[in-house]
Amino acid sequence: MEVEADIQVVEAAVKLERNKNPFALAIVVDTWGSSPRQVGSAMLIEDNGHIVGSVSGGCVEGEVFHAALGAIETGKAQVLNFGVADEVAWSAGLSCGGEISVFVCSYHGFQKNLFSKVKRSLAMRKKIWIECDFINGTVKEGKVRRTDKLTSKAVTKIFQFTIIPKPRVFIIGAVQIAQNLVPMAMDVGYEVIVIDPRSQFATKRRFHGVEFYIDWPDEVLESKKLSENDSLITLTHNPKIDDSAICFALQKKISTISCLGSKVTNFKRRDRLMKEGFSTNQLNYINSPAGLAIGAKTPAEIAVSILAYLIKIRRNLSYES
């Protein structure tokens, strides 16, 4: 099971572990039905009651919170099972028809400097395996992939999941749509990089706190080692800028390529790229006009439609756009 990193939880854990402050971690280890959070979702609870992250949409978290404080005090880990038939789950709000199992472990059972290691791995865009031992009440780095898991509420000894780096989206063109798209994409869990060789557009004032490059897209993309966890969006309408990025990305195995422009613009783009030697199958991979067809008109609405398409592909949805 691969889980996208919750950077807020990881960074909070790193700070607490460095300062040797007590805390507990609650990890979703099994779900069934309409559970609001996926396996591997985590909630960190400090001994002062501060919470980072979540294991549900708000339901059951009260019970998890109290169990976490108990784990901090006693050092004892446990697996909590919630379902529609459980009185506690109903009172907590789990009325969606699902079931959820949560492993609660305190700092007593964490591998030394585990979260610092997780942070370093993610910074290097590497996966890291995490192993939860229900019997011994520990959380540590997994050395080998295990098949043991929690099934039908029967607790087995080991549960392992893989934390993967956040998905990246490369935005070509520091235009107004990008200004709307960047914060929304970051809010839903993307790492965002803006690229535009035009220095009048790519400025710190317009993209404060965002990684951006005033350079040609293909040169930046070359240095970033694209993977299946990456997406490309071109917004400039300038073939000299957009095409260099598209040509580079078409030769890599990435998640999505979305290109802004009308149907006429898309036709001209396809003609240019075919002359560059790209096949029809390769060009059909391009989402253009960019985004889902929601009738978007304003820059903010277009940004919403583009982000919606990214999420659709990210979650492997197949409905018509």
MOPE-V867578 format. One record per backbone hydrogen bond with DSSP energy under -0.5 kcal/mol. CO is the residue of the C=O (numbers start at 1). NH is the residue of the N-H. E is the energy in kcal/mol with one decimal. If there is no record, write none. Layout:
# MOPE-V867578
co=CO nh=NH e=E
co=CO nh=NH e=E
This chain:
# MOPE-V867578
co=1 nh=162 e=-3.3
co=3 nh=164 e=-2.7
co=5 nh=7 e=-1.0
co=6 nh=10 e=-2.2
co=7 nh=11 e=-3.0
co=8 nh=12 e=-2.1
co=9 nh=13 e=-2.4
co=10 nh=14 e=-2.4
co=11 nh=15 e=-2.1
co=12 nh=16 e=-2.1
co=13 nh=17 e=-2.8
co=14 nh=18 e=-2.2
co=15 nh=19 e=-1.8
co=16 nh=20 e=-0.5
co=16 nh=21 e=-2.6
co=22 nh=47 e=-1.5
co=23 nh=107 e=-1.8
co=24 nh=45 e=-2.6
co=25 nh=105 e=-2.5
co=26 nh=43 e=-2.3
co=27 nh=103 e=-3.0
co=28 nh=40 e=-3.0
co=29 nh=150 e=-0.5
co=30 nh=101 e=-2.7
co=32 nh=99 e=-2.8
co=33 nh=35 e=-0.8
co=38 nh=41 e=-2.0
co=41 nh=28 e=-2.6
co=42 nh=54 e=-1.1
co=43 nh=26 e=-2.7
co=44 nh=52 e=-2.2
co=45 nh=24 e=-2.6
co=46 nh=49 e=-1.9
co=50 nh=46 e=-2.8
co=52 nh=44 e=-3.2
co=59 nh=58 e=-0.6
co=60 nh=64 e=-2.1
co=61 nh=65 e=-2.7
co=62 nh=66 e=-1.9
co=63 nh=67 e=-2.1
co=64 nh=68 e=-2.4
co=65 nh=69 e=-2.0
co=66 nh=70 e=-1.9
co=67 nh=71 e=-2.1
co=68 nh=72 e=-2.3
co=69 nh=73 e=-1.7
co=70 nh=74 e=-2.6
co=71 nh=75 e=-2.8
co=78 nh=80 e=-0.5
co=78 nh=104 e=-3.2
co=80 nh=102 e=-2.8
co=82 nh=100 e=-2.6
co=83 nh=86 e=-1.8
co=86 nh=90 e=-2.3
co=87 nh=91 e=-2.4
co=88 nh=92 e=-2.0
co=89 nh=93 e=-1.1
co=89 nh=94 e=-3.4
co=90 nh=93 e=-0.5
co=93 nh=95 e=-2.1
co=99 nh=32 e=-2.1
co=100 nh=82 e=-3.0
co=101 nh=29 e=-2.5
co=101 nh=30 e=-1.3
co=102 nh=80 e=-3.3
co=102 nh=104 e=-0.5
co=103 nh=27 e=-2.7
co=103 nh=105 e=-0.5
co=104 nh=78 e=-1.9
co=105 nh=25 e=-3.1
co=106 nh=109 e=-2.0
co=107 nh=110 e=-1.1
co=109 nh=139 e=-2.1
co=111 nh=114 e=-1.9
co=113 nh=117 e=-1.7
co=114 nh=118 e=-2.2
co=115 nh=119 e=-2.4
co=116 nh=120 e=-2.1
co=117 nh=121 e=-2.4
co=118 nh=122 e=-2.3
co=119 nh=123 e=-2.2
co=120 nh=124 e=-1.4
co=121 nh=126 e=-2.9
co=122 nh=125 e=-1.6
co=128 nh=163 e=-2.8
co=129 nh=142 e=-2.7
co=130 nh=132 e=-0.5
co=130 nh=161 e=-2.0
co=131 nh=133 e=-0.6
co=131 nh=140 e=-2.2
co=132 nh=134 e=-0.8
co=132 nh=159 e=-2.3
co=133 nh=137 e=-1.4
co=133 nh=138 e=-1.4
co=138 nh=133 e=-2.6
co=139 nh=111 e=-2.3
co=140 nh=131 e=-3.7
co=148 nh=160 e=-0.7
co=149 nh=151 e=-0.6
co=151 nh=154 e=-2.6
co=153 nh=155 e=-0.7
co=154 nh=151 e=-1.1
co=154 nh=156 e=-0.5
co=157 nh=134 e=-1.8
co=157 nh=135 e=-0.6
co=159 nh=132 e=-3.5
co=161 nh=130 e=-3.1
co=161 nh=163 e=-0.5
co=162 nh=3 e=-3.3
co=162 nh=164 e=-0.6
co=163 nh=128 e=-1.8
co=164 nh=5 e=-2.0
co=167 nh=191 e=-3.0
co=168 nh=231 e=-1.8
co=169 nh=171 e=-0.6
co=169 nh=193 e=-2.3
co=170 nh=172 e=-0.6
co=170 nh=233 e=-2.8
co=171 nh=173 e=-0.8
co=171 nh=195 e=-2.9
co=172 nh=235 e=-3.1
co=172 nh=236 e=-0.5
co=173 nh=175 e=-1.7
co=175 nh=179 e=-1.7
co=176 nh=180 e=-1.6
co=177 nh=181 e=-2.6
co=178 nh=182 e=-2.9
co=179 nh=183 e=-0.7
co=180 nh=184 e=-0.9
co=181 nh=185 e=-2.8
co=182 nh=186 e=-2.3
co=183 nh=187 e=-2.1
co=184 nh=188 e=-1.4
co=185 nh=190 e=-2.5
co=186 nh=189 e=-1.3
co=190 nh=192 e=-0.6
co=191 nh=169 e=-2.5
co=192 nh=211 e=-0.7
co=193 nh=171 e=-3.0
co=194 nh=213 e=-2.4
co=195 nh=173 e=-2.5
co=197 nh=199 e=-0.9
co=198 nh=201 e=-1.7
co=198 nh=202 e=-2.0
co=201 nh=203 e=-1.6
co=203 nh=207 e=-2.0
co=207 nh=210 e=-1.6
co=210 nh=212 e=-0.6
co=211 nh=194 e=-2.5
co=213 nh=196 e=-2.6
co=213 nh=215 e=-1.2
co=216 nh=219 e=-0.8
co=216 nh=220 e=-1.6
co=217 nh=221 e=-3.0
co=218 nh=222 e=-1.9
co=219 nh=223 e=-1.0
co=220 nh=223 e=-0.6
co=220 nh=224 e=-0.7
co=221 nh=224 e=-0.9
co=221 nh=225 e=-0.6
co=222 nh=225 e=-0.6
co=227 nh=230 e=-1.7
co=227 nh=255 e=-0.5
co=229 nh=168 e=-1.9
co=230 nh=255 e=-2.5
co=230 nh=256 e=-0.8
co=231 nh=170 e=-3.1
co=232 nh=258 e=-2.9
co=233 nh=172 e=-3.6
co=234 nh=260 e=-2.7
co=237 nh=239 e=-0.7
co=238 nh=241 e=-1.2
co=238 nh=242 e=-2.9
co=239 nh=243 e=-1.7
co=241 nh=245 e=-1.0
co=242 nh=245 e=-0.5
co=242 nh=246 e=-2.5
co=243 nh=247 e=-2.9
co=244 nh=248 e=-1.4
co=245 nh=249 e=-2.7
co=246 nh=250 e=-2.7
co=247 nh=251 e=-0.6
co=248 nh=251 e=-0.9
co=249 nh=252 e=-1.9
co=252 nh=254 e=-1.1
co=256 nh=232 e=-2.5
co=257 nh=287 e=-3.3
co=258 nh=234 e=-2.5
co=259 nh=290 e=-1.1
co=262 nh=266 e=-2.5
co=263 nh=267 e=-2.3
co=264 nh=268 e=-2.3
co=265 nh=269 e=-2.3
co=266 nh=270 e=-2.6
co=267 nh=271 e=-2.0
co=268 nh=272 e=-2.2
co=269 nh=273 e=-2.6
co=270 nh=274 e=-2.4
co=271 nh=275 e=-1.6
co=272 nh=276 e=-0.8
co=273 nh=278 e=-2.0
co=274 nh=277 e=-1.3
co=279 nh=283 e=-2.2
co=280 nh=284 e=-2.2
co=282 nh=285 e=-1.0
co=283 nh=286 e=-1.5
co=285 nh=257 e=-0.6
co=286 nh=288 e=-0.9
co=287 nh=259 e=-2.4
co=292 nh=294 e=-1.7
co=298 nh=302 e=-2.7
co=299 nh=303 e=-2.2
co=300 nh=304 e=-2.0
co=301 nh=305 e=-2.3
co=302 nh=306 e=-2.3
co=303 nh=307 e=-2.5
co=304 nh=308 e=-2.5
co=305 nh=292 e=-1.4
co=305 nh=309 e=-1.7
co=306 nh=310 e=-2.0
co=307 nh=311 e=-2.4
co=308 nh=312 e=-2.3
co=309 nh=313 e=-2.3
co=310 nh=314 e=-2.6
co=311 nh=315 e=-2.4
co=312 nh=317 e=-2.7
co=313 nh=316 e=-1.2
co=321 nh=293 e=-1.6
